Amino acid sequence: MNHHTTTNAITAPSSLLEQIALKHFFVETLQTQNRDCLDFHDVSVWAIESALKAAFEAGVQAGLQAGQKAALQPKPKKA
């Protein structure tokens, strides 16, 4: 993606974002094509809602996986 993000933005794997865009918006790439007909798309509100839910669920799953990994890490011994 070529758009600007804030320095504190949480990033998701671009492949996941592209999968969501393809499934919910039928957009094949999130790369700027420099052509209006390829860079701007009409989408329904229900498709936006569905994509947001998918992204939220992906975030929940990533958080659960991160929590499981953290739980498996050995805890430092207290002095």
C-alpha positions in Angstrom: 0.0 0.0 0.0 1.3 3.4 -0.9 -0.9 5.6 1.3 0.4 7.4 4.4 0.1 5.8 7.9 0.8 7.2 11.3 3.9 6.2 13.1 1.9 4.5 15.8 -0.3 2.5 13.4 -0.6 -1.2 14.0 0.3 -3.1 10.9 -1.3 -6.3 9.6 0.3 -8.6 7.0 -0.5 -7.1 3.6 -1.4 -10.6 2.3 -4.2 -10.7 5.0 -5.5 -7.2 4.0 -5.4 -8.2 0.3 -7.4 -11.4 1.1 -10.0 -9.4 2.9 -10.2 -6.8 0.0 -10.5 -9.6 -2.6 -13.2 -11.5 -0.7 -15.3 -8.6 0.4 -14.7 -5.9 -2.3 -13.5 -8.0 -5.3 -10.4 -5.8 -5.3 -7.4 -7.8 -6.6 -4.6 -5.6 -5.3 -4.2 -2.8 -2.7 -1.2 -1.4 -4.7 -1.8 2.0 -6.3 -2.3 1.5 -10.0 -2.3 5.3 -10.9 -5.6 4.9 -12.8 -8.9 6.0 -11.3 -10.8 3.0 -12.7 -8.4 0.7 -10.8 -7.7 2.8 -7.6 -11.3 3.8 -6.7 -14.1 1.3 -6.2 -17.8 1.5 -5.4 -18.6 -0.8 -2.5 -21.8 -1.4 -0.6 -22.1 -0.7 3.1 -22.7 -4.3 3.9 -19.5 -5.2 2.1 -17.7 -2.6 4.3 -19.3 -4.0 7.4 -18.4 -7.6 6.4 -14.7 -6.6 5.7 -14.5 -4.7 9.0 -15.8 -7.7 10.9 -13.3 -10.0 9.1 -10.4 -7.6 10.0 -11.6 -7.4 13.6 -11.8 -11.2 13.9 -8.3 -11.5 12.4 -7.1 -9.1 15.0 -8.8 -11.1 17.8 -7.1 -14.3 16.5 -3.7 -12.6 16.3 -4.2 -11.3 19.9 -5.1 -14.8 21.2 -2.1 -16.3 19.4 0.2 -13.6 20.9 -1.3 -14.2 24.3 -0.7 -18.0 24.0 2.9 -17.4 23.0 3.5 -15.0 25.9 2.0 -17.6 28.3 4.4 -20.2 27.1 7.4 -18.0 27.7 9.4 -18.8 30.8 8.8 -16.2 33.5 11.9 -14.4 34.8 12.9 -15.4 38.4 12.5 -12.7 41.0 15.6 -11.8 43.0 
